Amino acid sequence: MKKFVHSEDGLVTIEWVGIAAVMVLAAIAITGFVMQGADVAGKSVKDGLNVVATDAATPSGPGTFGDGL
């Protein structure tokens, strides 16, 4: 183990493992932020569609039939 750590190849390997770990953590953090933003945007779209659907289902104005036909 000492030979591995003290050799140049061992240090390069340790550096690459550290870089890979940082990249994985960054990817997880970015994914979390994107998913949170997508959740907020999705709820906004859902709320807007609910308003439109409610307005469309409410009979009012000219051409409205009293018995729903």
PQR file of N, CA, C, O and H, with PARSE charges and radii, in Angstrom:
ATOM      1  N   MET A   1       0.832  -1.190   0.000 -0.4000 1.5000
ATOM      2  CA  MET A   1       0.000   0.000   0.000 -0.0000 2.0000
ATOM      3  C   MET A   1       0.875   1.252   0.000  0.5500 1.7000
ATOM      4  O   MET A   1       0.581   2.219  -0.703 -0.5500 1.4000
ATOM      5  N   LYS A   2       1.955   1.233   0.793 -0.4000 1.5000
ATOM      6  CA  LYS A   2       2.851   2.392   0.832 -0.0000 2.0000
ATOM      7  C   LYS A   2       3.464   2.653  -0.539  0.5500 1.7000
ATOM      8  O   LYS A   2       3.598   3.793  -0.982 -0.5500 1.4000
ATOM      9  H   LYS A   2       2.193   0.448   1.364  0.4000 1.0000
ATOM     10  N   LYS A   3       3.833   1.546  -1.196 -0.4000 1.5000
ATOM     11  CA  LYS A   3       4.441   1.676  -2.512 -0.0000 2.0000
ATOM     12  C   LYS A   3       3.456   2.320  -3.494  0.5500 1.7000
ATOM     13  O   LYS A   3       3.840   3.158  -4.310 -0.5500 1.4000
ATOM     14  H   LYS A   3       3.725   0.620  -0.836  0.4000 1.0000
ATOM     15  N   PHE A   4       2.180   1.917  -3.407 -0.4000 1.5000
ATOM     16  CA  PHE A   4       1.148   2.468  -4.282 -0.0000 2.0000
ATOM     17  C   PHE A   4       0.949   3.961  -4.026  0.5500 1.7000
ATOM     18  O   PHE A   4       0.871   4.740  -4.975 -0.5500 1.4000
ATOM     19  H   PHE A   4       1.869   1.236  -2.745  0.4000 1.0000
ATOM     20  N   VAL A   5       0.868   4.366  -2.778 -0.4000 1.5000
ATOM     21  CA  VAL A   5       0.635   5.764  -2.420 -0.0000 2.0000
ATOM     22  C   VAL A   5       1.830   6.632  -2.790  0.5500 1.7000
ATOM     23  O   VAL A   5       1.653   7.763  -3.241 -0.5500 1.4000
ATOM     24  H   VAL A   5       0.931   3.733  -2.006  0.4000 1.0000
ATOM     25  N   HIS A   6       3.014   6.130  -2.609 -0.4000 1.5000
ATOM     26  CA  HIS A   6       4.207   6.923  -2.893 -0.0000 2.0000
ATOM     27  C   HIS A   6       4.591   6.964  -4.371  0.5500 1.7000
ATOM     28  O   HIS A   6       5.351   7.837  -4.790 -0.5500 1.4000
ATOM     29  H   HIS A   6       3.158   5.211  -2.242  0.4000 1.0000
ATOM     30  N   SER A   7       4.075   6.034  -5.153 -0.4000 1.5000
ATOM     31  CA  SER A   7       4.395   6.069  -6.582 -0.0000 2.0000
ATOM     32  C   SER A   7       3.527   7.118  -7.273  0.5500 1.7000
ATOM     33  O   SER A   7       2.452   7.467  -6.784 -0.5500 1.4000
ATOM     34  H   SER A   7       3.457   5.325  -4.812  0.4000 1.0000
ATOM     35  N   GLU A   8       3.995   7.608  -8.393 -0.4000 1.5000
ATOM     36  CA  GLU A   8       3.261   8.639  -9.129 -0.0000 2.0000
ATOM     37  C   GLU A   8       1.938   8.103  -9.671  0.5500 1.7000
ATOM     38  O   GLU A   8       0.943   8.828  -9.701 -0.5500 1.4000
ATOM     39  H   GLU A   8       4.868   7.325  -8.790  0.4000 1.0000
ATOM     40  N   ASP A   9       1.920   6.852 -10.096 -0.4000 1.5000
ATOM     41  CA  ASP A   9       0.681   6.258 -10.599 -0.0000 2.0000
ATOM     42  C   ASP A   9      -0.392   6.206  -9.513  0.5500 1.7000
ATOM     43  O   ASP A   9      -1.570   6.430  -9.789 -0.5500 1.4000
ATOM     44  H   ASP A   9       2.728   6.263 -10.071  0.4000 1.0000
ATOM     45  N   GLY A  10       0.010   5.916  -8.299 -0.4000 1.5000
ATOM     46  CA  GLY A  10      -0.942   5.863  -7.196 -0.0000 2.0000
ATOM     47  C   GLY A  10      -1.551   7.230  -6.917  0.5500 1.7000
ATOM     48  O   GLY A  10      -2.755   7.336  -6.681 -0.5500 1.4000
ATOM     49  H   GLY A  10       0.967   5.734  -8.074  0.4000 1.0000
ATOM     50  N   LEU A  11      -0.743   8.261  -6.941 -0.4000 1.5000
ATOM     51  CA  LEU A  11      -1.260   9.614  -6.695 -0.0000 2.0000
ATOM     52  C   LEU A  11      -2.211  10.054  -7.797  0.5500 1.7000
ATOM     53  O   LEU A  11      -3.233  10.684  -7.528 -0.5500 1.4000
ATOM     54  H   LEU A  11       0.235   8.176  -7.132  0.4000 1.0000
ATOM     55  N   VAL A  12      -1.873   9.722  -9.033 -0.4000 1.5000
ATOM     56  CA  VAL A  12      -2.743  10.073 -10.157 -0.0000 2.0000
ATOM     57  C   VAL A  12      -4.083   9.361 -10.013  0.5500 1.7000
ATOM     58  O   VAL A  12      -5.136   9.950 -10.259 -0.5500 1.4000
ATOM     59  H   VAL A  12      -1.043   9.209  -9.251  0.4000 1.0000
ATOM     60  N   THR A  13      -4.039   8.109  -9.619 -0.4000 1.5000
ATOM     61  CA  THR A  13      -5.281   7.347  -9.425 -0.0000 2.0000
ATOM     62  C   THR A  13      -6.129   7.978  -8.331  0.5500 1.7000
ATOM     63  O   THR A  13      -7.342   8.121  -8.491 -0.5500 1.4000
ATOM     64  H   THR A  13      -3.184   7.631  -9.419  0.4000 1.0000
ATOM     65  N   ILE A  14      -5.506   8.352  -7.228 -0.4000 1.5000
ATOM     66  CA  ILE A  14      -6.242   8.981  -6.125 -0.0000 2.0000
ATOM     67  C   ILE A  14      -6.840  10.310  -6.574  0.5500 1.7000
ATOM     68  O   ILE A  14      -7.971  10.629  -6.207 -0.5500 1.4000
ATOM     69  H   ILE A  14      -4.522   8.235  -7.099  0.4000 1.0000
ATOM     70  N   GLU A  15      -6.107  11.082  -7.355 -0.4000 1.5000
ATOM     71  CA  GLU A  15      -6.635  12.351  -7.862 -0.0000 2.0000
ATOM     72  C   GLU A  15      -7.861  12.115  -8.747  0.5500 1.7000
ATOM     73  O   GLU A  15      -8.862  12.818  -8.612 -0.5500 1.4000
ATOM     74  H   GLU A  15      -5.188  10.823  -7.653  0.4000 1.0000
ATOM     75  N   TRP A  16      -7.790  11.138  -9.644 -0.4000 1.5000
ATOM     76  CA  TRP A  16      -8.918  10.858 -10.532 -0.0000 2.0000
ATOM     77  C   TRP A  16     -10.138  10.357  -9.761  0.5500 1.7000
ATOM     78  O   TRP A  16     -11.272  10.681 -10.113 -0.5500 1.4000
ATOM     79  H   TRP A  16      -6.976  10.567  -9.753  0.4000 1.0000
ATOM     80  N   VAL A  17      -9.912   9.580  -8.726 -0.4000 1.5000
ATOM     81  CA  VAL A  17     -11.027   9.117  -7.886 -0.0000 2.0000
ATOM     82  C   VAL A  17     -11.684  10.318  -7.209  0.5500 1.7000
ATOM     83  O   VAL A  17     -12.910  10.396  -7.135 -0.5500 1.4000
ATOM     84  H   VAL A  17      -8.991   9.317  -8.440  0.4000 1.0000
ATOM     85  N   GLY A  18     -10.875  11.250  -6.716 -0.4000 1.5000
ATOM     86  CA  GLY A  18     -11.416  12.456  -6.090 -0.0000 2.0000
ATOM     87  C   GLY A  18     -12.199  13.304  -7.082  0.5500 1.7000
ATOM     88  O   GLY A  18     -13.277  13.800  -6.755 -0.5500 1.4000
ATOM     89  H   GLY A  18      -9.879  11.187  -6.776  0.4000 1.0000
ATOM     90  N   ILE A  19     -11.671  13.474  -8.287 -0.4000 1.5000
ATOM     91  CA  ILE A  19     -12.374  14.248  -9.325 -0.0000 2.0000
ATOM     92  C   ILE A  19     -13.698  13.579  -9.678  0.5500 1.7000
ATOM     93  O   ILE A  19     -14.716  14.255  -9.823 -0.5500 1.4000
ATOM     94  H   ILE A  19     -10.796  13.070  -8.552  0.4000 1.0000
ATOM     95  N   ALA A  20     -13.691  12.258  -9.816 -0.4000 1.5000
ATOM     96  CA  ALA A  20     -14.913  11.527 -10.139 -0.0000 2.0000
ATOM     97  C   ALA A  20     -15.950  11.688  -9.025  0.5500 1.7000
ATOM     98  O   ALA A  20     -17.138  11.849  -9.301 -0.5500 1.4000
ATOM     99  H   ALA A  20     -12.864  11.709  -9.698  0.4000 1.0000
ATOM    100  N   ALA A  21     -15.503  11.646  -7.777 -0.4000 1.5000
ATOM    101  CA  ALA A  21     -16.430  11.799  -6.655 -0.0000 2.0000
ATOM    102  C   ALA A  21     -17.062  13.187  -6.649  0.5500 1.7000
ATOM    103  O   ALA A  21     -18.261  13.321  -6.404 -0.5500 1.4000
ATOM    104  H   ALA A  21     -14.537  11.515  -7.553  0.4000 1.0000
ATOM    105  N   VAL A  22     -16.275  14.208  -6.914 -0.4000 1.5000
ATOM    106  CA  VAL A  22     -16.807  15.573  -6.971 -0.0000 2.0000
ATOM    107  C   VAL A  22     -17.817  15.710  -8.115  0.5500 1.7000
ATOM    108  O   VAL A  22     -18.846  16.370  -7.965 -0.5500 1.4000
ATOM    109  H   VAL A  22     -15.301  14.100  -7.113  0.4000 1.0000
ATOM    110  N   MET A  23     -17.522  15.088  -9.246 -0.4000 1.5000
ATOM    111  CA  MET A  23     -18.443  15.164 -10.383 -0.0000 2.0000
ATOM    112  C   MET A  23     -19.764  14.458 -10.069  0.5500 1.7000
ATOM    113  O   MET A  23     -20.828  14.939 -10.457 -0.5500 1.4000
ATOM    114  H   MET A  23     -16.686  14.552  -9.368  0.4000 1.0000
ATOM    115  N   VAL A  24     -19.703  13.335  -9.377 -0.4000 1.5000
ATOM    116  CA  VAL A  24     -20.925  12.622  -9.003 -0.0000 2.0000
ATOM    117  C   VAL A  24     -21.753  13.463  -8.039  0.5500 1.7000
ATOM    118  O   VAL A  24     -22.970  13.562  -8.193 -0.5500 1.4000
ATOM    119  H   VAL A  24     -18.838  12.945  -9.061  0.4000 1.0000
ATOM    120  N   LEU A  25     -21.112  14.062  -7.054 -0.4000 1.5000
ATOM    121  CA  LEU A  25     -21.838  14.916  -6.105 -0.0000 2.0000
ATOM    122  C   LEU A  25     -22.448  16.131  -6.805  0.5500 1.7000
ATOM    123  O   LEU A  25     -23.574  16.520  -6.495 -0.5500 1.4000
ATOM    124  H   LEU A  25     -20.123  13.981  -6.929  0.4000 1.0000
ATOM    125  N   ALA A  26     -21.722  16.729  -7.741 -0.4000 1.5000
ATOM    126  CA  ALA A  26     -22.248  17.866  -8.494 -0.0000 2.0000
ATOM    127  C   ALA A  26     -23.451  17.445  -9.327  0.5500 1.7000
ATOM    128  O   ALA A  26     -24.438  18.177  -9.402 -0.5500 1.4000
ATOM    129  H   ALA A  26     -20.807  16.413  -7.993  0.4000 1.0000
ATOM    130  N   ALA A  27     -23.381  16.285  -9.946 -0.4000 1.5000
ATOM    131  CA  ALA A  27     -24.502  15.793 -10.751 -0.0000 2.0000
ATOM    132  C   ALA A  27     -25.742  15.562  -9.882  0.5500 1.7000
ATOM    133  O   ALA A  27     -26.860  15.865 -10.298 -0.5500 1.4000
ATOM    134  H   ALA A  27     -22.579  15.691  -9.885  0.4000 1.0000
ATOM    135  N   ILE A  28     -25.543  15.033  -8.692 -0.4000 1.5000
ATOM    136  CA  ILE A  28     -26.670  14.815  -7.782 -0.0000 2.0000
ATOM    137  C   ILE A  28     -27.282  16.149  -7.369  0.5500 1.7000
ATOM    138  O   ILE A  28     -28.506  16.283  -7.340 -0.5500 1.4000
ATOM    139  H   ILE A  28     -24.635  14.786  -8.353  0.4000 1.0000
ATOM    140  N   ALA A  29     -26.451  17.135  -7.049 -0.4000 1.5000
ATOM    141  CA  ALA A  29     -26.956  18.455  -6.652 -0.0000 2.0000
ATOM    142  C   ALA A  29     -27.696  19.126  -7.798  0.5500 1.7000
ATOM    143  O   ALA A  29     -28.767  19.696  -7.589 -0.5500 1.4000
ATOM    144  H   ALA A  29     -25.458  17.027  -7.072  0.4000 1.0000
ATOM    145  N   ILE A  30     -27.150  19.070  -8.991 -0.4000 1.5000
ATOM    146  CA  ILE A  30     -27.804  19.693 -10.155 -0.0000 2.0000
ATOM    147  C   ILE A  30     -29.125  19.012 -10.438  0.5500 1.7000
ATOM    148  O   ILE A  30     -30.114  19.681 -10.739 -0.5500 1.4000
ATOM    149  H   ILE A  30     -26.281  18.607  -9.160  0.4000 1.0000
ATOM    150  N   THR A  31     -29.161  17.695 -10.348 -0.4000 1.5000
ATOM    151  CA  THR A  31     -30.405  16.961 -10.565 -0.0000 2.0000
ATOM    152  C   THR A  31     -31.464  17.385  -9.557  0.5500 1.7000
ATOM    153  O   THR A  31     -32.632  17.547  -9.912 -0.5500 1.4000
ATOM    154  H   THR A  31     -28.358  17.152 -10.103  0.4000 1.0000
ATOM    155  N   GLY A  32     -31.069  17.563  -8.317 -0.4000 1.5000
ATOM    156  CA  GLY A  32     -32.016  18.011  -7.295 -0.0000 2.0000
ATOM    157  C   GLY A  32     -32.595  19.373  -7.606  0.5500 1.7000
ATOM    158  O   GLY A  32     -33.800  19.578  -7.459 -0.5500 1.4000
ATOM    159  H   GLY A  32     -30.121  17.431  -8.028  0.4000 1.0000
ATOM    160  N   PHE A  33     -31.755  20.319  -8.037 -0.4000 1.5000
ATOM    161  CA  PHE A  33     -32.244  21.649  -8.382 -0.0000 2.0000
ATOM    162  C   PHE A  33     -33.172  21.610  -9.588  0.5500 1.7000
ATOM    163  O   PHE A  33     -34.200  22.286  -9.603 -0.5500 1.4000
ATOM    164  H   PHE A  33     -30.776  20.153  -8.157  0.4000 1.0000
ATOM    165  N   VAL A  34     -32.818  20.828 -10.592 -0.4000 1.5000
ATOM    166  CA  VAL A  34     -33.650  20.735 -11.799 -0.0000 2.0000
ATOM    167  C   VAL A  34     -34.991  20.101 -11.466  0.5500 1.7000
ATOM    168  O   VAL A  34     -36.029  20.571 -11.932 -0.5500 1.4000
ATOM    169  H   VAL A  34     -31.982  20.279 -10.580  0.4000 1.0000
ATOM    170  N   MET A  35     -34.983  19.045 -10.670 -0.4000 1.5000
ATOM    171  CA  MET A  35     -36.236  18.376 -10.306 -0.0000 2.0000
ATOM    172  C   MET A  35     -37.136  19.298  -9.487  0.5500 1.7000
ATOM    173  O   MET A  35     -38.357  19.277  -9.644 -0.5500 1.4000
ATOM    174  H   MET A  35     -34.140  18.663 -10.291  0.4000 1.0000
ATOM    175  N   GLN A  36     -36.539  20.101  -8.620 -0.4000 1.5000
ATOM    176  CA  GLN A  36     -37.329  21.033  -7.820 -0.0000 2.0000
ATOM    177  C   GLN A  36     -37.969  22.084  -8.724  0.5500 1.7000
ATOM    178  O   GLN A  36     -39.142  22.415  -8.551 -0.5500 1.4000
ATOM    179  H   GLN A  36     -35.547  20.118  -8.493  0.4000 1.0000
ATOM    180  N   GLY A  37     -37.219  22.608  -9.677 -0.4000 1.5000
ATOM    181  CA  GLY A  37     -37.762  23.585 -10.617 -0.0000 2.0000
ATOM    182  C   GLY A  37     -38.834  22.989 -11.496  0.5500 1.7000
ATOM    183  O   GLY A  37     -39.830  23.649 -11.792 -0.5500 1.4000
ATOM    184  H   GLY A  37     -36.266  22.339  -9.817  0.4000 1.0000
ATOM    185  N   ALA A  38     -38.649  21.746 -11.920 -0.4000 1.5000
ATOM    186  CA  ALA A  38     -39.650  21.076 -12.751 -0.0000 2.0000
ATOM    187  C   ALA A  38     -40.932  20.837 -11.961  0.5500 1.7000
ATOM    188  O   ALA A  38     -42.028  20.917 -12.517 -0.5500 1.4000
ATOM    189  H   ALA A  38     -37.840  21.209 -11.680  0.4000 1.0000
ATOM    190  N   ASP A  39     -40.804  20.546 -10.675 -0.4000 1.5000
ATOM    191  CA  ASP A  39     -41.976  20.326  -9.830 -0.0000 2.0000
ATOM    192  C   ASP A  39     -42.788  21.613  -9.707  0.5500 1.7000
ATOM    193  O   ASP A  39     -44.015  21.584  -9.803 -0.5500 1.4000
ATOM    194  H   ASP A  39     -39.914  20.481 -10.223  0.4000 1.0000
ATOM    195  N   VAL A  40     -42.118  22.727  -9.498 -0.4000 1.5000
ATOM    196  CA  VAL A  40     -42.803  24.019  -9.382 -0.0000 2.0000
ATOM    197  C   VAL A  40     -43.487  24.362 -10.700  0.5500 1.7000
ATOM    198  O   VAL A  40     -44.641  24.791 -10.702 -0.5500 1.4000
ATOM    199  H   VAL A  40     -41.121  22.751  -9.420  0.4000 1.0000
ATOM    200  N   ALA A  41     -42.791  24.177 -11.823 -0.4000 1.5000
ATOM    201  CA  ALA A  41     -43.367  24.481 -13.130 -0.0000 2.0000
ATOM    202  C   ALA A  41     -44.551  23.560 -13.425  0.5500 1.7000
ATOM    203  O   ALA A  41     -45.559  24.006 -13.973 -0.5500 1.4000
ATOM    204  H   ALA A  41     -41.854  23.828 -11.821  0.4000 1.0000
ATOM    205  N   GLY A  42     -44.438  22.302 -13.071 -0.4000 1.5000
ATOM    206  CA  GLY A  42     -45.533  21.349 -13.299 -0.0000 2.0000
ATOM    207  C   GLY A  42     -46.774  21.709 -12.504  0.5500 1.7000
ATOM    208  O   GLY A  42     -47.889  21.612 -13.015 -0.5500 1.4000
ATOM    209  H   GLY A  42     -43.618  21.940 -12.627  0.4000 1.0000
ATOM    210  N   LYS A  43     -46.592  22.123 -11.261 -0.4000 1.5000
ATOM    211  CA  LYS A  43     -47.742  22.532 -10.449 -0.0000 2.0000
ATOM    212  C   LYS A  43     -48.406  23.782 -11.030  0.5500 1.7000
ATOM    213  O   LYS A  43     -49.630  23.910 -10.994 -0.5500 1.4000
ATOM    214  H   LYS A  43     -45.686  22.201 -10.846  0.4000 1.0000
ATOM    215  N   SER A  44     -47.611  24.688 -11.558 -0.4000 1.5000
ATOM    216  CA  SER A  44     -48.156  25.892 -12.169 -0.0000 2.0000
ATOM    217  C   SER A  44     -48.995  25.556 -13.400  0.5500 1.7000
ATOM    218  O   SER A  44     -50.078  26.110 -13.588 -0.5500 1.4000
ATOM    219  H   SER A  44     -46.617  24.584 -11.588  0.4000 1.0000
ATOM    220  N   VAL A  45     -48.504  24.662 -14.224 -0.4000 1.5000
ATOM    221  CA  VAL A  45     -49.250  24.236 -15.414 -0.0000 2.0000
ATOM    222  C   VAL A  45     -50.534  23.523 -15.000  0.5500 1.7000
ATOM    223  O   VAL A  45     -51.596  23.759 -15.576 -0.5500 1.4000
ATOM    224  H   VAL A  45     -47.624  24.212 -14.071  0.4000 1.0000
ATOM    225  N   LYS A  46     -50.430  22.646 -13.994 -0.4000 1.5000
ATOM    226  CA  LYS A  46     -51.610  21.919 -13.520 -0.0000 2.0000
ATOM    227  C   LYS A  46     -52.684  22.882 -13.012  0.5500 1.7000
ATOM    228  O   LYS A  46     -53.864  22.717 -13.321 -0.5500 1.4000
ATOM    229  H   LYS A  46     -49.567  22.454 -13.526  0.4000 1.0000
ATOM    230  N   ASP A  47     -52.275  23.883 -12.236 -0.4000 1.5000
ATOM    231  CA  ASP A  47     -53.230  24.854 -11.722 -0.0000 2.0000
ATOM    232  C   ASP A  47     -53.887  25.640 -12.856  0.5500 1.7000
ATOM    233  O   ASP A  47     -55.091  25.896 -12.818 -0.5500 1.4000
ATOM    234  H   ASP A  47     -51.317  24.017 -11.986  0.4000 1.0000
ATOM    235  N   GLY A  48     -53.103  26.021 -13.862 -0.4000 1.5000
ATOM    236  CA  GLY A  48     -53.659  26.739 -15.002 -0.0000 2.0000
ATOM    237  C   GLY A  48     -54.647  25.896 -15.780  0.5500 1.7000
ATOM    238  O   GLY A  48     -55.685  26.397 -16.212 -0.5500 1.4000
ATOM    239  H   GLY A  48     -52.125  25.812 -13.892  0.4000 1.0000
ATOM    240  N   LEU A  49     -54.339  24.623 -15.965 -0.4000 1.5000
ATOM    241  CA  LEU A  49     -55.259  23.727 -16.678 -0.0000 2.0000
ATOM    242  C   LEU A  49     -56.538  23.502 -15.879  0.5500 1.7000
ATOM    243  O   LEU A  49     -57.621  23.398 -16.456 -0.5500 1.4000
ATOM    244  H   LEU A  49     -53.496  24.215 -15.614  0.4000 1.0000
ATOM    245  N   ASN A  50     -56.421  23.427 -14.565 -0.4000 1.5000
ATOM    246  CA  ASN A  50     -57.623  23.268 -13.736 -0.0000 2.0000
ATOM    247  C   ASN A  50     -58.551  24.472 -13.876  0.5500 1.7000
ATOM    248  O   ASN A  50     -59.770  24.308 -13.924 -0.5500 1.4000
ATOM    249  H   ASN A  50     -55.542  23.511 -14.096  0.4000 1.0000
ATOM    250  N   VAL A  51     -57.994  25.669 -13.941 -0.4000 1.5000
ATOM    251  CA  VAL A  51     -58.806  26.879 -14.101 -0.0000 2.0000
ATOM    252  C   VAL A  51     -59.519  26.850 -15.450  0.5500 1.7000
ATOM    253  O   VAL A  51     -60.713  27.138 -15.534 -0.5500 1.4000
ATOM    254  H   VAL A  51     -57.003  25.803 -13.902  0.4000 1.0000
ATOM    255  N   VAL A  52     -58.785  26.504 -16.502 -0.4000 1.5000
ATOM    256  CA  VAL A  52     -59.379  26.453 -17.839 -0.0000 2.0000
ATOM    257  C   VAL A  52     -60.454  25.380 -17.902  0.5500 1.7000
ATOM    258  O   VAL A  52     -61.520  25.619 -18.469 -0.5500 1.4000
ATOM    259  H   VAL A  52     -57.816  26.270 -16.434  0.4000 1.0000
ATOM    260  N   ALA A  53     -60.205  24.211 -17.337 -0.4000 1.5000
ATOM    261  CA  ALA A  53     -61.179  23.122 -17.356 -0.0000 2.0000
ATOM    262  C   ALA A  53     -62.429  23.502 -16.577  0.5500 1.7000
ATOM    263  O   ALA A  53     -63.543  23.200 -17.006 -0.5500 1.4000
ATOM    264  H   ALA A  53     -59.339  24.017 -16.876  0.4000 1.0000
ATOM    265  N   THR A  54     -62.254  24.157 -15.444 -0.4000 1.5000
ATOM    266  CA  THR A  54     -63.410  24.579 -14.649 -0.0000 2.0000
ATOM    267  C   THR A  54     -64.238  25.612 -15.407  0.5500 1.7000
ATOM    268  O   THR A  54     -65.467  25.540 -15.415 -0.5500 1.4000
ATOM    269  H   THR A  54     -61.349  24.402 -15.096  0.4000 1.0000
ATOM    270  N   ASP A  55     -63.572  26.567 -16.039 -0.4000 1.5000
ATOM    271  CA  ASP A  55     -64.280  27.576 -16.823 -0.0000 2.0000
ATOM    272  C   ASP A  55     -65.011  26.952 -17.997  0.5500 1.7000
ATOM    273  O   ASP A  55     -66.127  27.361 -18.316 -0.5500 1.4000
ATOM    274  H   ASP A  55     -62.574  26.626 -16.032  0.4000 1.0000
ATOM    275  N   ALA A  56     -64.409  25.981 -18.638 -0.4000 1.5000
ATOM    276  CA  ALA A  56     -65.030  25.341 -19.798 -0.0000 2.0000
ATOM    277  C   ALA A  56     -66.211  24.476 -19.389  0.5500 1.7000
ATOM    278  O   ALA A  56     -67.154  24.322 -20.166 -0.5500 1.4000
ATOM    279  H   ALA A  56     -63.502  25.649 -18.378  0.4000 1.0000
ATOM    280  N   ALA A  57     -66.184  23.915 -18.202 -0.4000 1.5000
ATOM    281  CA  ALA A  57     -67.257  23.033 -17.748 -0.0000 2.0000
ATOM    282  C   ALA A  57     -68.431  23.797 -17.148  0.5500 1.7000
ATOM    283  O   ALA A  57     -69.498  23.221 -16.935 -0.5500 1.4000
ATOM    284  H   ALA A  57     -65.418  24.040 -17.571  0.4000 1.0000
ATOM    285  N   THR A  58     -68.249  25.079 -16.874 -0.4000 1.5000
ATOM    286  CA  THR A  58     -69.311  25.880 -16.275 -0.0000 2.0000
ATOM    287  C   THR A  58     -70.164  26.490 -17.387  0.5500 1.7000
ATOM    288  O   THR A  58     -69.679  27.330 -18.144 -0.5500 1.4000
ATOM    289  H   THR A  58     -67.382  25.547 -17.047  0.4000 1.0000
ATOM    290  N   PRO A  59     -71.440  26.072 -17.494 -0.5600 1.5000
ATOM    291  CA  PRO A  59     -72.290  26.635 -18.544  0.2800 2.0000
ATOM    292  C   PRO A  59     -72.680  28.077 -18.216  0.5500 1.7000
ATOM    293  O   PRO A  59     -73.137  28.371 -17.111 -0.5500 1.4000
ATOM    294  N   SER A  60     -72.497  28.963 -19.180 -0.4000 1.5000
ATOM    295  CA  SER A  60     -72.908  30.344 -18.993 -0.0000 2.0000
ATOM    296  C   SER A  60     -72.953  31.035 -20.349  0.5500 1.7000
ATOM    297  O   SER A  60     -72.287  30.615 -21.295 -0.5500 1.4000
ATOM    298  H   SER A  60     -72.125  28.725 -20.077  0.4000 1.0000
ATOM    299  N   GLY A  61     -73.725  32.071 -20.429 -0.4000 1.5000
ATOM    300  CA  GLY A  61     -73.765  32.878 -21.642 -0.0000 2.0000
ATOM    301  C   GLY A  61     -74.711  32.356 -22.685  0.5500 1.7000
ATOM    302  O   GLY A  61     -75.411  31.369 -22.457 -0.5500 1.4000
ATOM    303  H   GLY A  61     -74.266  32.412 -19.660  0.4000 1.0000
ATOM    304  N   PRO A  62     -74.744  33.015 -23.849 -0.5600 1.5000
ATOM    305  CA  PRO A  62     -75.643  32.624 -24.939  0.2800 2.0000
ATOM    306  C   PRO A  62     -75.353  31.214 -25.423  0.5500 1.7000
ATOM    307  O   PRO A  62     -74.197  30.791 -25.445 -0.5500 1.4000
ATOM    308  N   GLY A  63     -76.375  30.493 -25.805 -0.4000 1.5000
ATOM    309  CA  GLY A  63     -76.214  29.153 -26.331 -0.0000 2.0000
ATOM    310  C   GLY A  63     -76.187  28.088 -25.261  0.5500 1.7000
ATOM    311  O   GLY A  63     -75.953  26.919 -25.566 -0.5500 1.4000
ATOM    312  H   GLY A  63     -77.314  30.837 -25.787  0.4000 1.0000
ATOM    313  N   THR A  64     -76.420  28.462 -24.011 -0.4000 1.5000
ATOM    314  CA  THR A  64     -76.416  27.493 -22.925 -0.0000 2.0000
ATOM    315  C   THR A  64     -77.787  26.845 -22.836  0.5500 1.7000
ATOM    316  O   THR A  64     -78.808  27.532 -22.832 -0.5500 1.4000
ATOM    317  H   THR A  64     -76.609  29.412 -23.763  0.4000 1.0000
ATOM    318  N   PHE A  65     -77.805  25.538 -22.765 -0.4000 1.5000
ATOM    319  CA  PHE A  65     -79.069  24.808 -22.646 -0.0000 2.0000
ATOM    320  C   PHE A  65     -79.349  24.556 -21.178  0.5500 1.7000
ATOM    321  O   PHE A  65     -78.440  24.223 -20.418 -0.5500 1.4000
ATOM    322  H   PHE A  65     -76.975  24.980 -22.768  0.4000 1.0000
ATOM    323  N   GLY A  66     -80.577  24.710 -20.781 -0.4000 1.5000
ATOM    324  CA  GLY A  66     -80.955  24.553 -19.379 -0.0000 2.0000
ATOM    325  C   GLY A  66     -80.797  23.149 -18.869  0.5500 1.7000
ATOM    326  O   GLY A  66     -80.482  22.969 -17.693 -0.5500 1.4000
ATOM    327  H   GLY A  66     -81.315  24.981 -21.398  0.4000 1.0000
ATOM    328  N   ASP A  67     -81.004  22.125 -19.707 -0.4000 1.5000
ATOM    329  CA  ASP A  67     -80.916  20.748 -19.239 -0.0000 2.0000
ATOM    330  C   ASP A  67     -79.556  20.105 -19.561  0.5500 1.7000
ATOM    331  O   ASP A  67     -79.386  18.904 -19.348 -0.5500 1.4000
ATOM    332  H   ASP A  67     -81.261  22.271 -20.662  0.4000 1.0000
ATOM    333  N   GLY A  68     -78.607  20.865 -20.059 -0.4000 1.5000
ATOM    334  CA  GLY A  68     -77.273  20.366 -20.332 -0.0000 2.0000
ATOM    335  C   GLY A  68     -77.145  19.609 -21.646  0.5500 1.7000
ATOM    336  O   GLY A  68     -76.112  18.981 -21.879 -0.5500 1.4000
ATOM    337  H   GLY A  68     -78.745  21.840 -20.232  0.4000 1.0000
ATOM    338  N   LEU A  69     -78.126  19.643 -22.491 -0.4000 1.5000
ATOM    339  CA  LEU A  69     -78.051  18.939 -23.773 -0.0000 2.0000
ATOM    340  C   LEU A  69     -77.406  19.780 -24.851  0.5500 1.7000
ATOM    341  O   LEU A  69     -77.270  19.327 -25.988 -0.5500 1.4000
ATOM    342  H   LEU A  69     -78.965  20.154 -22.302  0.4000 1.0000
TER
END
